[in-house]
Amino acid sequence: MFDAIGWDEIKNFEDMPQAIIAKIEHTCASHEIPLHTHPKGQLILALHGYVTCEVSAKMWMVPTHSAIWIPANKVHSNRASDNAQLCHLFIDNTMFKMPLNTCTLAITPLVKELMCELAGRDQHYDLSSNTARLAQVLLDQLIEMPIQNLDVALSKHVVIQAMSQQLISQPSDRKTLPQWAEQFALTERTLARLIKKETGMTFGKWRTQIHIITSLQALSDKHSVQHVSELLGYESVSAFITMFKKVMKKSPMKYMSELKAY
């Protein structure tokens, strides 16, 4: 049985000499930890539910069996879903083989089990102990994990904020760019320029990125491709699969099966 992680305990981890610290967090209800930093890098794996992080003007939506890596001293906030179960790793800043920038990692069953095994042990382990060797094996595996692009650019502009909130909360919304422009009393050209300026993407690519993240969340929760297609408002399953393959280079089922077998 794992103990729930607390904020005071997180702060204590930052002063521990061990290179890698692992703990499991259970959330009874959705909650948010406001903007903060750690002197150690933080990896958050969603064992159940999902977690959303805001880092460097981007939102990272991490579905089950994926993890977000936040390098040391990066200002960020975390929001966990209802009844989420998260595994946190705090990794010493001297472990330079970890990515230098915030990213999401596809986590294999082996790495997941290593993380949970480490979390179940005494974190005050001796640096020459079996637990220290387990931690080193875990790190060796982590640096091999494939990087996923599961981020969406954030904006403080009121129009882009409203659009992103609606696209995330109502992924089946299929309004066209002219319809969005009409909603905000803007010309289509003005809105297109605003989206490009604030997100770095065209409207179509921006919405597609949100759809990819939403679909991976649903697929990780074992929803069918048919259900995900309907969730995103596609007229047919084939249209959804075509979109997914264009971005991820593989069909939804092949992508998920290869992830599990990695």
C-alpha positions as CSV (number, residue, x, y, z in Angstrom):
1,M,0.0,0.0,0.0
2,F,1.4,3.4,-1.0
3,D,1.0,6.5,1.2
4,A,-0.4,9.7,-0.4
5,I,2.2,12.3,-1.3
6,G,2.0,15.7,0.4
7,W,3.4,19.1,-0.6
8,D,5.7,19.3,2.5
9,E,7.1,15.8,1.6
10,I,7.8,17.0,-2.0
11,K,9.8,19.9,-0.6
12,N,11.8,17.4,1.6
13,F,12.7,15.3,-1.4
14,E,14.6,18.3,-2.9
15,D,17.2,18.1,-0.1
16,M,17.7,14.4,-0.1
17,P,21.1,13.1,-1.5
18,Q,19.6,10.2,-3.5
19,A,19.7,10.9,-7.2
20,I,16.2,9.6,-7.8
21,I,13.3,9.7,-5.5
22,A,9.9,8.1,-6.3
23,K,6.5,8.5,-4.7
24,I,2.9,7.6,-5.6
25,E,0.2,10.2,-5.3
26,H,-3.6,9.4,-5.0
27,T,-6.1,12.2,-5.6
28,C,-9.7,11.9,-4.3
29,A,-10.8,14.9,-6.3
30,S,-9.3,17.1,-9.0
31,H,-6.8,19.6,-7.6
32,E,-4.2,22.1,-8.8
33,I,-0.7,22.9,-7.5
34,P,0.0,26.5,-8.5
35,L,3.1,27.8,-10.1
36,H,6.3,26.5,-8.5
37,T,9.7,25.1,-9.2
38,H,12.0,22.3,-8.0
39,P,15.8,22.2,-7.9
40,K,15.4,18.6,-9.1
41,G,13.8,17.5,-12.4
42,Q,10.3,16.1,-12.0
43,L,8.8,13.2,-14.0
44,I,5.0,12.7,-13.6
45,L,3.5,9.4,-14.8
46,A,-0.3,9.0,-14.9
47,L,-1.0,5.5,-13.7
48,H,-4.8,6.3,-13.6
49,G,-6.6,9.3,-14.9
50,Y,-4.5,12.1,-16.3
51,V,-2.5,15.3,-15.3
52,T,-2.3,18.7,-17.0
53,C,0.8,20.8,-16.6
54,E,1.4,24.4,-17.7
55,V,5.1,25.1,-18.5
56,S,6.7,27.8,-20.6
57,A,3.5,29.2,-22.0
58,K,2.4,25.7,-23.1
59,M,-0.1,23.2,-21.7
60,W,1.0,19.6,-21.5
61,M,-1.9,17.1,-21.3
62,V,-0.6,13.8,-20.1
63,P,-2.8,10.7,-20.6
64,T,-2.6,7.4,-18.8
65,H,0.8,5.6,-19.4
66,S,2.5,8.7,-20.6
67,A,4.7,11.0,-18.5
68,I,5.7,14.6,-18.5
69,W,9.4,15.5,-17.9
70,I,10.0,19.0,-16.3
71,P,13.7,19.9,-16.0
72,A,14.9,21.4,-12.8
73,N,14.0,25.1,-12.0
74,K,11.3,25.3,-14.6
75,V,8.3,27.2,-13.4
76,H,5.2,25.1,-13.8
77,S,1.8,24.2,-12.4
78,N,0.0,20.8,-12.2
79,R,-3.6,19.9,-12.3
80,A,-4.7,16.3,-11.6
81,S,-8.1,14.7,-12.7
82,D,-10.6,13.2,-10.3
83,N,-9.3,10.0,-8.6
84,A,-6.0,10.2,-10.4
85,Q,-3.1,8.0,-9.4
86,L,0.3,9.6,-10.3
87,C,3.8,8.4,-9.9
88,H,6.4,11.2,-9.3
89,L,10.1,10.9,-9.9
90,F,12.4,13.6,-8.6
91,I,15.7,13.3,-10.5
92,D,19.0,15.1,-9.5
93,N,19.9,17.9,-11.9
94,T,23.3,16.3,-12.5
95,M,21.7,13.5,-14.5
96,F,22.3,15.3,-17.8
97,K,21.1,12.4,-19.9
98,M,17.5,13.4,-19.3
99,P,16.0,15.8,-21.9
100,L,17.0,19.4,-21.4
101,N,13.6,20.7,-22.3
102,T,10.0,20.0,-21.1
103,C,8.5,17.1,-23.0
104,T,6.3,14.1,-22.7
105,L,7.6,10.5,-22.7
106,A,5.8,7.3,-23.8
107,I,6.3,5.0,-20.8
108,T,6.6,1.3,-21.4
109,P,5.2,-1.4,-19.0
110,L,8.8,-2.2,-17.9
111,V,9.6,1.4,-16.9
112,K,6.2,1.8,-15.3
113,E,6.9,-1.3,-13.1
114,L,10.4,-0.1,-12.2
115,M,8.9,3.3,-11.1
116,C,6.3,1.7,-9.0
117,E,8.8,-0.7,-7.5
118,L,11.1,2.1,-6.5
119,A,8.2,4.1,-5.1
120,G,7.3,1.2,-2.8
121,R,10.8,1.2,-1.2
122,D,12.4,3.3,1.5
123,Q,13.5,6.5,-0.3
124,H,16.3,7.0,2.2
125,Y,18.3,4.3,0.5
126,D,22.1,3.8,0.8
127,L,23.9,4.9,-2.4
128,S,25.5,1.4,-2.7
129,S,22.3,-0.6,-2.0
130,N,20.1,-2.7,-4.2
131,T,17.6,0.1,-4.3
132,A,20.3,2.4,-5.7
133,R,21.0,-0.1,-8.4
134,L,17.3,-0.3,-9.2
135,A,17.2,3.5,-9.5
136,Q,20.2,3.4,-11.9
137,V,18.4,0.7,-14.1
138,L,15.3,2.9,-14.1
139,L,17.3,5.9,-15.3
140,D,19.0,3.9,-18.0
141,Q,15.6,2.9,-19.3
142,L,14.1,6.3,-19.0
143,I,16.6,8.0,-21.3
144,E,15.5,5.5,-24.0
145,M,11.8,6.4,-23.9
146,P,10.3,7.9,-27.0
147,I,9.3,11.6,-26.9
148,Q,5.7,12.4,-27.7
149,N,4.4,15.8,-28.8
150,L,1.5,16.3,-26.4
151,D,1.6,20.1,-25.8
152,V,-0.6,22.9,-26.8
153,A,0.5,26.6,-26.9
154,L,-1.2,28.8,-24.3
155,S,-2.1,32.4,-24.8
156,K,-3.2,35.2,-22.5
157,H,-5.3,36.7,-25.3
158,V,-8.9,36.5,-24.2
159,V,-10.1,35.2,-27.6
160,I,-7.5,32.4,-27.9
161,Q,-8.1,31.5,-24.2
162,A,-11.9,31.2,-24.9
163,M,-11.3,29.1,-28.0
164,S,-8.8,26.7,-26.4
165,Q,-11.1,26.2,-23.4
166,Q,-14.0,25.3,-25.6
167,L,-12.0,23.1,-27.9
168,I,-10.7,21.2,-24.9
169,S,-13.9,20.9,-23.0
170,Q,-16.0,20.2,-26.2
171,P,-13.7,18.4,-28.6
172,S,-16.6,17.6,-30.9
173,D,-17.1,21.3,-31.7
174,R,-16.6,21.5,-35.5
175,K,-17.1,25.2,-36.0
176,T,-15.1,26.5,-39.0
177,L,-12.8,29.4,-38.8
178,P,-15.4,31.8,-40.3
179,Q,-17.9,30.6,-37.6
180,W,-15.4,31.3,-34.9
181,A,-14.6,34.7,-36.3
182,E,-18.3,35.5,-36.3
183,Q,-18.6,34.4,-32.7
184,F,-15.9,36.9,-31.7
185,A,-17.0,39.7,-34.1
186,L,-13.7,39.5,-36.0
187,T,-12.9,39.0,-39.6
188,E,-11.7,35.6,-40.7
189,R,-8.4,37.0,-41.7
190,T,-7.9,38.8,-38.4
191,L,-8.7,35.7,-36.4
192,A,-6.4,33.6,-38.6
193,R,-3.5,36.0,-38.0
194,L,-4.2,36.1,-34.2
195,I,-4.2,32.3,-33.9
196,K,-0.9,32.1,-35.8
197,K,0.7,34.8,-33.7
198,E,-0.5,33.3,-30.4
199,T,0.0,29.6,-31.0
200,G,2.5,29.4,-33.8
201,M,0.1,27.3,-35.8
202,T,-2.7,27.7,-38.3
203,F,-6.2,27.1,-36.9
204,G,-6.4,23.7,-38.5
205,K,-3.1,22.5,-37.1
206,W,-3.9,23.9,-33.7
207,R,-7.3,22.1,-33.5
208,T,-5.7,18.9,-34.8
209,Q,-3.1,19.0,-32.1
210,I,-5.8,19.3,-29.4
211,H,-7.6,16.4,-31.1
212,I,-4.5,14.2,-31.0
213,I,-4.0,14.8,-27.3
214,T,-7.7,14.2,-26.5
215,S,-7.7,11.0,-28.6
216,L,-4.6,9.7,-26.8
217,Q,-6.2,10.3,-23.5
218,A,-9.3,8.4,-24.5
219,L,-7.4,5.5,-26.2
220,S,-5.2,5.2,-23.0
221,D,-8.5,4.9,-21.1
222,K,-9.3,1.9,-23.3
223,H,-12.1,3.6,-25.3
224,S,-12.6,2.2,-28.8
225,V,-11.6,4.0,-32.0
226,Q,-15.3,4.3,-32.8
227,H,-15.9,6.1,-29.5
228,V,-12.9,8.4,-29.9
229,S,-14.1,9.3,-33.4
230,E,-17.5,10.3,-32.1
231,L,-15.9,12.2,-29.2
232,L,-14.1,14.4,-31.6
233,G,-17.1,14.9,-33.9
234,Y,-15.8,13.1,-37.0
235,E,-18.4,12.0,-39.5
236,S,-16.7,8.6,-39.8
237,V,-14.1,6.4,-38.2
238,S,-12.0,6.4,-41.3
239,A,-11.8,10.2,-41.3
240,F,-10.5,10.1,-37.7
241,I,-8.0,7.4,-38.6
242,T,-6.8,9.4,-41.6
243,M,-6.2,12.4,-39.4
244,F,-4.4,10.4,-36.7
245,K,-2.1,8.6,-39.3
246,K,-1.2,12.0,-40.9
247,V,0.1,13.3,-37.6
248,M,1.3,10.2,-35.8
249,K,2.4,8.2,-38.9
250,K,0.5,5.2,-37.6
251,S,-3.1,4.2,-37.1
252,P,-4.5,4.6,-33.6
253,M,-4.5,0.9,-32.8
254,K,-1.0,0.3,-34.2
255,Y,0.3,3.3,-32.2
256,M,-1.2,2.0,-29.0
257,S,-0.2,-1.6,-29.5
258,E,3.4,-0.6,-30.3
259,L,3.6,1.6,-27.3
260,K,2.5,-1.3,-25.1
261,A,5.1,-3.6,-26.7
262,Y,8.0,-1.1,-26.7
